[in-house]
């Protein structure tokens, strides 16, 4: 197994980044929204803000500058997709 592939598998497992439905936004707070972005970093344009409890389907995760970002789409509206920080995602 190539070293970078093994590291990617370890990162994916450590981040709990399983693909599929059953993910919700958690920890954004009552007065804030999790930003759904066009790409995996704070430098990318915000598509929409997501309140706690928003149901998402996770498609995979990547690391960028020490932070894990997951590609997701809204479970109830699959045409809306982008990247969110993995630290604000929880399994239902």
C-alpha angles and dihedrals in degrees: 000000000000114000095236091049091051090049091051091051091049091049092049092050093044092051092049088233103164117162125238141055125316100078125124136185109256131173102023088116135232094281100038141062132220108241117235104209136195092238142014102279144056088258092071125092118267113244099185142332118250123206124218111283096034108147114234138178113221119219101180142306138244135189120237121177093341095310126106116229124188127207107227142164130207107265091217094043110029093181089073109077141150142116131305133179110268092222090075097052128095135177116248 
